[in-house]
């Protein structure tokens, strides 16, 4: 057989394989993300590092992605944590769960980047997306640690003040503590859902102080941006829809939280167990508990304080906002804010759900969220290392 014939057959096989692959990708909904940023150096860095196609799991639409991801990602990663309970100035406590602490201490130098991960509302360090990102960071040679909010993850509530989406005081204490423990290590911040709201506000507040000293990059994944709009939209959904039931599941976890910590919460003025237990939307929970525990006038004031749109223009540290357009928590995207700030990048896909972004036919591999956050952090660290070497 002549070489020319062999090359001809090889070309046909490669062309047919490429055609089949393209058809499979099209049927599966493979897409390039929409990256929104300024034309500065961070925008260029983000486009070079984040412009990777997303292949969502074809048989899982957005709402199902969110539900299935909770189970699959819990099964995919086995986490071992060592907990530190941190006191706060007001007499409360929060937790730091160190991922594979003993191995990290033996394997990593003190200068290794510290990855601080913030979970979602009513969550903990054993949520699949928290464990998955911690595992991905550990593979990069980083030191992952998950922050537990007051009373979450088995922690006792030491004061009547509960955690909220607009109170970054505990996060400030956590970052300051990490900076003291590892003064030569860069700090990477990543927050999911409500944790993303806290990261955004923290970065904005730290722009005019030294609170974020040591933090070199941050990521806000599946942020609601406007918490009040998210709760109102989900409360107005059809009562047996996945959107409404997802919110009600959060309400039930909040009711359990209040019941578990009632010995502290009952001391709050105006609080009523019967009204908390009768809640069926998050607006009721925030009215009956969150606002009263944090001395906020009403839910409108709380949601206004927690909204991220006012904070994004003030951010001075490289920050990635990664989300999906079919996320039931997200209504409005911060496109204008991201374009006008040289320190922020928004990565949006059409599909992916909330804190999910499962990818591939068998979605046990790290999610597109994990890949995006790790790629962004790696690119920022490399850029800073290169600038330091000059």
N, C-alpha and C positions, 0 to 999 in steps of 0.2 A: 504494500500500500504506500503510495507516494506521500511525501511530507505535505504536499499541497492539499491532498484529500483529507489527511488527518487534521490539518488546520481548519479545513472547511467544516468538518464534522464537529470539531471542538467549538468552533465559533457558533454553530447552530445550537449546540447543547447549552453553551453559556447564555446565548440570547434567549432561548426558551426558558431556562431557569430564572433569568432576570425578569422575564415577562410574567411568569407564574408568581414570583416573589412580589412583584408590584401589584398584581391582582389580589393576592392574599392580604397585602398591606392595605390596599384600598378597601376591601371588604371588611377588614378588621377596624378600619377607621384610623389608620396611622396618620399623624398630623405633626406639623412643626408648631412649636409654641409661639405665642405672640409675645415678643419682648419689647417692653416700653421703658425707655430711659432717656436721659439727656444725651447730648453728643460728646460728653466728656470722656475722660479716660476709663472711668468705671463702666460706662455704657459700652464702650468698645471691648473691654475685658469681658463683660457679661455676654455680649453677642458671640464672642469667640469661644467661651467656655460652656454656655448654656443652650446654644442652638442645636439641641439634639432632638430627633423625632420622638414623639410619644406614641406608643402602641398600646392603647387601653385594652384591657381584657375584653374580648368582643362580646361575651355573653353576660356581661355585668354592666348595665346602665348606671348612671350616677348614683341614684339612691341605693341601689343594690351594692354598688362598690363600697359605699360607706358602711353598710351593715356587714357585708362579707369580710371587709378588711379587718374589722374588729376581731373576728375569729381566726382568720388565716394568719394574720401577722402575729397574733398571740402564740399560735402553734409554731410559727417559723423560727422564732428566736427564743432561746432559753436564757434568761438573765439572772445573774447573781449580783446582788447589791450588798453594800455595807453602809448602814445608815448613820448619819450624824444629825442629831437634833440641835437646832440653832435657836437660842433665845433672842427675843426682840426687845427693844427699849420699852415697849408698853406692857411687858409681861407675857406676851404670847410666844409661840414657837412655830417654826417651820422646819422642814426636813431636807437634807441633802442625801440622796441615794447614789453612792459611788459605784459605777458599773465595773465589775470584775476588779475590785479594788486591790486585792493582794497581787494579782498578776500585773496590774498597771504599775504598782509601786516597784515591783521587781524589774519590769521590762522598760519602763519609760523614764527618761531623765526629768528633772524638775522643770526644765524649760519646755517640755512638751505642751502643745496647746491644750487648754482646758475647754471642753465643750459642755456648756450649761444648757440643759434642755428643760423647757417649761411645758407641762401637760395642759390638757384642755379642762373645761369646767367639770367639776365633780370627778376628775380623773385621778391618776396616780402613776407611779413609775412603771407599773406592769402593763400599761396600755401598749398595744402592739406597735403603734407608730413611735412611741417613746423608746421602747426596747430596740426597735429596728434601727433608728437613727443612732442610738448609743453604740450598737454593734458596728454600724458602718463607720462611725467616728473612731472606734477602737482599732479597726483595721487600718485606718490611716495613721495610726500612731498618736492619736489624741487621747486625752484623759476625760472620758465622759462622766457627767454627774447630772442626775435628774433632781430638779427642785420639787418638793412637795408643799403645796399650800397648807395653810392652817387647817388642822382637823382632817386632812385627806390622807389616804394611804395607811390608815391605822394609827395616825398621830392623834393624840388627845388635844382638845381645844382648851388652852390654858387661860384664855380671856374671852369675854363675850364677843369681841370683834372677829367677824368672819372675813374670809378673803373676798375680794371683789375684782372686777375688770378694770378699775381705775386707780387702784392703790398699789403703787410700785415700791412702797417702803421696804417690804421684805426682800424684794429683788435687789434693792440698793445694798441691804445688809449682806445678801448672798455674794454679790459681786465684790464688795469690799473685803469680805472674808477670803474669797478665792485669791484676790490680789495679794493679800497678806501671806497666805499659805504658799503661793507660787509667784513670787514677784517677777521672775524672769520669763514667765509663760504668757503668751497671748491668750486672751479669753474670747471664745466664740459663743454667741448667744443664739439659741433657736427656740421659738415658741410656736405651739400649735393651738389654733382656734383662740380661746380666751388668753392663752399664753402668748399668742401673737399680738393681741391688743396690749398686753403688759410690756412686751419687748418694745413695741412702737412708742408708747408713752415714755418708757424709761429712757430711750435714746434721745427723745426730744427734750426731756427734762435735763438730761446729762449734758446737753450741748452747751449749757451756760454754767457748768460746774465740773468738778473732777470726779463725779460719781461713776462715770464710765471709763475711768482711767484703766488701761489694760485691755479694754474691749476693742478688738480690731475689726470685727465683722459680725453681722447679725442676719438672721432669717426669720421671717414671719410667715408661717405656713397656714393656709386655709383661714386667714383672718376674716372675721365678719365685717370689719371696718366700722360699720354702723350697727351696734348691738341692738339698739331699740328697734330699728327697721327690721332686723333679722327676726327678733322675737314676735313682732307684730305680724309679719308675713307668715311665719310658721303657725301662729295661733289662728290665723284666718284660713288656713288650709282645710281641706275636707277632713272631717274627724277620723276617718279610718285610713287616711293616706299615710304613706311612709314619712312624709314631711311633718305632719302633725304628731304622729306617734313618736318620732325621734325626739321632738321637743318634750313630749309627755314623759318619755323615759328619763330625760334630764330632770324634770320636775320631781319624779319619784325618787331619784337619787338625792336631790336636795332635801326632800321630806325625810328620807332616811338619815341624812347628815344632821338635820335639826333634831331628830329623835335621839340620835346617838350622843349628841352634845347638849342635850336639853338642860343639864345642870348648870351650864354656863349661859346658854342663850336665854333662859327664862328670866335672867336678871335685866334684860334689855327693856327699857321703858316702852310700853305699848305693844309688846309682842304677844301673840296668842297662838298657842299650839293648835287650837281648833281651826283657826284661819289658815295657818301654814299647811296643816294636813288636808284642808279642803281645796288647796290650790290645784289648778289643772293647766295653767300656763306659766311661763317663766316671768311674765309681767307681774303675776300675783306673787310669786316667790320674791321677786326683787322688791315689791312694795311692802310685803309683810316681814321680810327678813333682811335682805341685803342693805336696803336704805337705812333701816333702823339700827342695824349693827354698826354702820359706818357714818352715822349722823348726817345723812344726805336728805335733803328736804323732800324729794319725791323721785319717782322713776324717770321723769323727763330730765331732771337735773343730772341724775346718775348716767343716763344714756348719752347725754350731751358731753359729760366729762369723759366718758369711755370711748367716744368716737375717735377713730384714728385719723380722719381726714385733716383735723386741725394740727396734728403732731408731725405728719410726714414732711411738711416743708421745713421743719426745724431740725431734722436729723442731719448730723455731721459725720456719721460713721457709716461705712458701706453696709447697705441693708438690702436684702432680697425679699420681695413679696411674691410668694408662689401660691397659685390658686387655680381652681377650675371654674369655668363659667356655669356648670350645672350644679355647683355647690348650693344647697338650699339656704345656707346662712348668708350668702353673698348676693347683694342686689346691685350695688354700684361699685365700679372698679376705680382705683385711684390713678387713672391714666394721666390726667393733667398734673397731679401732684408729683408723680414719678418722673414725668418729662421735665419738670421745672427744677428738680433737685438733682445736683450732680452726684449725690451720695446714695441714691435709691434706684432700684431696678424692679420692675414688675414682670413676672413670667406667668402668663395665663394660657391654659389649654381649654378646649371646648368641653372635654370630658374629664372625669377624675373624681367627682364627688367631694365629700368633706373629709379631710385628713386621710385620704385613701391613695388615689393615683396608682392603683394596681396596674401592672403591665404584663403583657405576654399572655399566651394561652393558659399556662400554668402559673398563676401569680404568687408563687412562693418566694421569688427573688426579691431583692430590695426594691422598694417602690420608686416611682419617678420623683416623688418628693425627696426621698433619701438621696437619689442621684443628683438632683438639682442643688440641694443644700450643700452636699459634699463637694461638688464641682465648684460652686461659688466660693466656698470657704477656702478650698485649695488654691484657686486662682488668686484670691486676695492675699493669702499667706505668701505665695510665690512672688507676687508683685512687691510686697513689703520687704521680703528677703532680698530681692534684687535691688531695690532702692537702698537698702541698708548696706549692701555690699559695694555700692558705687562710691 
